[in-house]
Every structure is written in C-alpha cells, then in structure tokens.
Amino acid sequence: MRPSQPGPKFSYGYNLIELCVCTAIVAILLALALPSLERIKQRHRLEATAETLFADLQEARSLAVSRADTVQVRFNRHPNGSCYLLHTGAVGDCQCEAGGLAVCADADKVLKLAWIPKTQKIEVRANTANLSFQARQGAVTSTGSVDINASSGESIRHIVSIAGRVRSCSPTPGMAQYPRC
C-alpha cells in the first residue's frame, strides 16, 4: 500500500472579495430601481384617489336623485392635505377642517368625507369650492373640474357637466388609460 498523496484542496463557497463585489452590484441595482418603484407607487395612489373621487361624484348625483334632495360636494385644501365632503343641505352648511374632520351645522348631513393627507403626495384641487347635484335629474348648478395631482407631476382631471355626468382625462402625457385633456 502506498501512502496517500495530498491532492489539490478545493474550497467551496465564496471568498470575501467575491461577496463584497456581489453586495456592491446589488446595492447599485437597488439604488437605480428605488426611484422607479416610488413613481409606480405614486401613480397607483393617484389612480386610486381619482377612481374613488370619480365614484363619489357619481354617487352624489345618484343620491340626489334617489333621495329627492340636493347633495353638495364641498372641496377644501389645507396645509396638511386636501379633502372633499358629500353632504345634504345648503351650500355653506359643511366644510372640512385642517385635520380632516367634517364641520357641519347638523352632523347627520354628512354623507361621506374623504381626507387626503399631504404625506400621500396627492392633492385634490377643484376650480369651484362646491358642486350642487340637484334632485331633479341629477343636474349640477355649478359645473366644474377637479384635478387630482401627484407630486411627480402626473395629473388626472374629472370634468362635471351641467347634466351631472362625470368624464375623466389627463393633462399629463403618458397616462395611456385616460384621454388627453
């Protein structure tokens, strides 16, 4: 029998330099991907807010007809965020406070309150402070448009016609699911 000869040593695993290079590559790829992911999240927030507002405007019209009562949609902006409020009664009966609470002459007039905090980087701006959906046929006495703006510069606009119908468009190029305004 011959004594065994030492063979080449095989090392399984990674050495420290290989591990550092892989970590650096992953860190660079993540740094490049994070802004894109933030833009995607921002667009989803914008679209979700726009869809909710669209549904709420349609609901205001529907409630006005079904209840045979005027339904108001009030828009307010504050340093901490923006909000809109669906309520019954007269134009000035309700409004949103800075903290996102509804202040009304009569508390049971509030149908819905939506508060969009500034931390979401979404803002709701209307060219009118109030839309009044009339009980008869759901017409609106004050037409208007409502812009939902993201801090990224993307925007979706809802336009309310005199008949109370709502259509959506986008002044921002690249929002393929919405026609250009």
C-alpha positions in Angstrom: 0.0 0.0 0.0 1.2 3.4 -0.9 0.7 6.3 1.4 -2.0 8.7 0.1 -0.6 11.8 -1.6 -2.1 15.1 -0.8 -4.2 16.4 -3.6 -5.3 19.9 -4.5 -7.5 21.5 -1.9 -10.9 22.5 -3.1 -12.7 25.4 -1.5 -16.5 25.5 -1.5 -18.2 28.9 -1.1 -17.3 32.5 -1.7 -14.3 34.5 -0.5 -14.7 37.9 1.0 -13.9 39.8 -2.2 -16.5 38.0 -4.3 -19.1 38.6 -1.5 -18.2 42.4 -1.5 -18.5 42.7 -5.3 -21.9 40.9 -5.3 -23.1 43.2 -2.5 -22.0 46.3 -4.3 -23.7 45.2 -7.5 -27.0 44.5 -5.7 -26.7 47.9 -3.9 -26.2 49.7 -7.2 -29.2 47.9 -8.8 -31.4 48.8 -5.8 -30.4 52.4 -5.9 -31.4 52.5 -9.6 -34.7 50.7 -9.0 -36.0 52.6 -6.0 -37.0 55.9 -7.8 -38.9 53.8 -10.4 -40.7 51.9 -7.7 -41.6 55.1 -5.9 -43.0 56.5 -9.2 -45.1 53.4 -9.6 -46.4 53.6 -6.1 -47.2 57.3 -6.6 -49.1 56.6 -9.8 -51.1 53.8 -8.1 -52.0 56.3 -5.3 -53.0 58.9 -7.9 -55.2 56.4 -9.8 -56.8 55.1 -6.7 -57.7 58.6 -5.4 -59.0 59.5 -8.9 -61.2 56.4 -9.1 -62.6 57.0 -5.6 -63.4 60.6 -6.4 -65.0 59.6 -9.7 -67.2 57.1 -7.9 -68.1 59.6 -5.2 -69.1 62.2 -7.8 -71.4 59.6 -9.4 -72.7 58.6 -6.1 -73.5 62.2 -5.2 -75.6 62.5 -8.4 -77.3 59.2 -7.7 -78.1 60.1 -4.1 -79.6 63.4 -5.1 -82.0 61.7 -7.5 -82.9 58.8 -5.2 -83.4 60.9 -2.1 -85.1 63.7 -4.0 -82.8 66.1 -2.1 -79.8 68.3 -3.2 -76.4 66.7 -2.5 -73.4 69.0 -2.1 -69.8 68.2 -2.8 -67.5 70.6 -1.0 -63.8 70.8 -1.7 -61.2 72.2 0.8 -57.4 72.4 0.8 -55.3 72.8 3.9 -51.6 72.9 4.6 -51.8 69.3 6.0 -53.8 67.9 3.0 -56.9 68.2 0.9 -60.4 66.8 1.4 -63.9 66.7 -0.1 -67.2 66.1 1.5 -70.6 64.9 0.4 -73.5 66.4 2.3 -77.1 67.4 2.2 -78.4 70.8 2.9 -77.4 74.2 1.8 -74.1 75.1 0.1 -72.3 76.5 3.2 -73.6 74.0 5.8 -70.5 71.8 5.9 -66.8 72.0 5.3 -63.6 70.1 6.1 -61.3 71.2 8.9 -57.5 71.1 8.7 -57.3 67.7 10.5 -59.7 66.1 8.0 -62.8 66.3 10.2 -66.2 67.5 8.9 -67.8 70.6 10.5 -71.5 70.9 9.8 -74.5 72.8 11.0 -76.1 69.4 11.5 -74.0 66.3 12.0 -76.3 63.9 10.2 -76.0 65.9 7.0 -72.6 64.3 6.2 -72.8 61.5 3.7 -69.1 61.0 3.1 -65.8 62.6 4.0 -62.5 61.9 2.2 -59.3 63.2 3.6 -56.0 63.0 1.6 -53.1 63.8 3.8 -50.1 65.7 2.4 -47.9 62.7 3.2 -49.5 60.7 0.4 -48.1 63.4 -2.0 -51.5 63.7 -3.7 -53.6 66.8 -3.9 -57.2 67.4 -4.9 -57.9 70.8 -6.4 -61.2 72.0 -7.8 -61.9 75.1 -9.8 -65.1 75.5 -7.7 -65.5 75.2 -4.0 -68.8 73.4 -4.3 -70.8 71.3 -6.7 -74.6 71.1 -6.1 -76.3 68.0 -7.5 -80.0 68.7 -7.9 -82.7 66.3 -7.0 -84.3 66.6 -10.4 -82.3 64.5 -12.9 -79.1 64.9 -11.0 -78.1 68.1 -12.8 -75.3 70.3 -11.4 -75.9 74.0 -10.8 -72.2 74.8 -10.8 -70.2 72.8 -13.3 -66.5 72.4 -12.7 -63.4 70.3 -13.0 -61.4 68.6 -10.2 -57.7 67.9 -10.6 -56.0 65.1 -8.7 -52.3 66.0 -8.8 -49.3 63.9 -7.8 -46.1 65.3 -6.6 -44.4 63.6 -9.6 -46.3 66.0 -11.9 -48.9 63.5 -13.1 -52.5 64.6 -13.0 -56.0 63.2 -13.6 -58.9 65.6 -14.2 -62.6 64.9 -13.7 -65.0 67.2 -15.5 -68.5 67.5 -14.3 -71.0 68.6 -17.0 -74.2 70.6 -16.4 -76.1 67.3 -16.7 -74.1 66.0 -13.7 -72.2 63.5 -15.8 -68.5 63.0 -15.0 -65.8 62.3 -17.5 -62.1 61.8 -16.9 -59.0 62.9 -18.8 -55.4 63.6 -18.1 -53.4 66.7 -19.0 -50.2 64.7 -18.4 -48.8 62.8 -21.4 -48.1 59.2 -20.8 -51.3 58.4 -18.9 -52.5 56.0 -21.6 -55.7 54.8 -19.9 -57.0 58.4 -19.9 -57.6 60.6 -23.0 -55.7 63.8 -23.2 -57.4 66.9 -21.9 
